[in-house]
Amino acid sequence: MIAVGEHQLGPLEDREIRMSTGFAGGIGSTYLENCGAFSAGVMIIGGLYGRTSAEEDDQVCQDLVAKYRERFKECFETLNCGELRIEKYGSGGEEPCSTLVERAVRILFEVIQEYQA
C-alpha cells in the first residue's frame, strides 16, 4: 500500500511510512484486529480528505471511509486479519496476502474515483 499512498499523495516521508508499520498483520502481527490493507486504505483516505484542525469539516473523509469499509466487507466478509487468514489469505491460505492487498487497492480506487467524479 506504500506505492498506492505515494500514487495518491505524492512522495511519502520516512516518518509517514514508519507510522504505518504497526498496522501489518492485524495490528502488531497479532492477527486480532483490522487487516493492515484495510487500515492503510483508511490512512490514504485520511491523507487525501482528512482534516488538520478541529474547526474543519471531516464529513467527506468519514463518508469515504465508511464506504470503503462497507465495500471491503462486501468483498471479504470481514475486516479482521485473523478471520481473513483462516478463511483464505496468508502464508497458509489458498491465496497470499498480496492478492487481498490488490483487491483492497481496487476497492479503494473505486471509492476515491467515484467521489472525484
C-alpha positions in Angstrom: 0.0 0.0 0.0 3.0 2.3 0.2 3.1 2.6 -3.5 -0.6 3.3 -3.6 -0.1 6.0 -0.9 2.6 7.6 -3.0 0.5 7.4 -6.1 -2.4 9.2 -4.4 -0.5 11.6 -2.1 2.9 12.1 -3.7 6.2 11.1 -2.1 5.8 9.9 1.5 8.2 10.9 4.2 10.0 8.2 6.1 8.0 9.1 9.2 4.7 8.5 7.4 5.9 5.1 6.2 7.2 4.2 9.7 3.9 5.3 11.3 2.0 2.7 9.2 4.3 -0.3 10.1 2.4 -1.4 13.2 -0.8 -2.0 11.3 0.6 -5.0 9.5 -0.7 -8.4 10.4 -3.9 -7.1 12.1 -2.0 -4.7 14.4 1.4 -5.8 15.5 1.2 -9.1 13.7 -1.3 -10.3 16.2 -3.9 -11.1 13.6 -6.5 -10.0 16.1 -7.6 -6.6 14.7 -8.3 -4.9 11.4 -6.5 -6.1 8.3 -3.4 -4.0 7.6 -4.5 -3.4 4.0 -7.8 -2.0 5.2 -6.1 0.2 7.7 -3.7 1.5 5.0 -6.7 2.4 2.9 -8.2 4.4 5.8 -4.9 6.2 6.2 -4.8 7.1 2.5 -8.3 8.4 2.5 -7.4 10.4 5.6 -4.3 11.8 3.8 -6.5 12.9 0.9 -9.6 14.2 2.7 -8.8 14.3 6.4 -8.8 17.5 8.5 -5.9 19.2 10.1 -7.8 21.0 12.8 -11.0 20.6 14.8 -12.6 23.5 13.0 -12.5 21.7 9.7 -15.4 19.6 8.5 -14.4 15.9 8.2 -17.6 14.6 6.8 -16.2 13.8 3.4 -13.4 11.8 4.9 -15.8 9.9 7.3 -18.2 9.1 4.5 -15.5 7.8 2.2 -14.0 5.6 5.0 -17.5 4.3 5.7 -18.0 3.4 2.1 -14.5 1.8 1.8 -15.3 -0.3 4.9 -18.7 -1.4 3.5 -17.2 -2.4 0.2 -14.2 -4.1 1.8 -16.6 -6.2 4.0 -18.8 -7.0 0.9 -15.8 -8.4 -0.8 -14.0 -10.1 2.1 -16.9 -10.6 4.6 -14.7 -9.3 7.5 -12.2 -6.7 8.4 -10.4 -9.0 10.9 -7.0 -10.1 9.8 -7.2 -13.5 11.7 -10.5 -14.3 10.1 -9.2 -13.4 6.7 -6.2 -15.7 7.3 -8.3 -18.6 8.5 -10.7 -18.3 5.6 -8.4 -17.8 2.6 -5.4 -15.5 2.8 -1.8 -15.5 4.1 1.1 -17.9 4.1 -1.1 -20.9 5.0 -4.1 -19.9 3.0 -5.4 -20.5 -0.6 -4.0 -17.1 -1.7 -1.2 -14.9 -0.5 -2.0 -11.6 1.3 -0.7 -9.8 -1.8 -3.9 -10.9 -3.6 -6.0 -9.4 -0.8 -4.0 -6.2 -1.0 -4.5 -5.9 -4.7 -8.3 -6.3 -4.3 -8.3 -3.8 -1.4 -6.5 -1.3 -3.6 -9.1 -1.7 -6.4 -11.9 -1.1 -3.9 -10.0 1.9 -2.5 -9.5 3.4 -6.0 -13.2 2.8 -6.9 -14.3 4.7 -3.8 -12.0 7.6 -4.4 -12.7 7.8 -8.1 -16.5 7.8 -7.5 -16.1 10.7 -5.1 -13.9 12.6 -7.5 -16.3 12.2 -10.4 
